[in-house]
Amino acid sequence: MATAVTPVPARSASRDEHQRRGPTVGRVLVLNATFEPINVCTVRRAVVLLLKEKAEVIEHAEWELHSATTTMSRPIVIRLVTYVRIPRDTHRRKITRRAVFARDNWTCQYCGSRANLTVDHVVPRSKGGPSSWENIVASCAPCNRRKGNALPRQVGMRLLRQPRTPSPHVFIQVATPSIPAAWRTYLAA
Ligand SMILES: [Zn+2]
């Protein structure tokens, strides 16, 4: 099995942005069979999916990957051959500050400020509030202090919108701060 695939640019191949941009090196956008973006993965993982014929290449770079037995263009966007139902639990990916802020458009969910963001439990942990997507929002530090250990309505505060589990787009953005141009068509859909 050809598993040890390392990205080696083909000689004289033009260097596309995947190679130039450090943080996106090694990232491949994964689309469902329906072309819905569902994830990002490493180049290595993408190659395994391609070699097992579980995915097909939708976009690839100008340069190639070489292993002892295989040569293939460096995938940029792949599509799973079989539709994968995304169970809600898989959707419930790890809650991180970055993901919460990205979901909430980097705005305080109480006053709309974009400065001094913190993460707030809507129902405070001291009152049994869970650390779930539905109970965690971006909040500016002043709102967070004002709310303290109270429920929002106890201190006359209201959420701008009801927090929910973010769409896969949010996780794709969080995993890849600088979205490659070749991905944009698929993420816009
Ligand atoms: Zn605020």
Residues whose N, C-alpha, C, O or C-beta is under 5 A from the ligand:
A	BS01	ZN	C108 Y110 C111 G112 S113 C140 C143
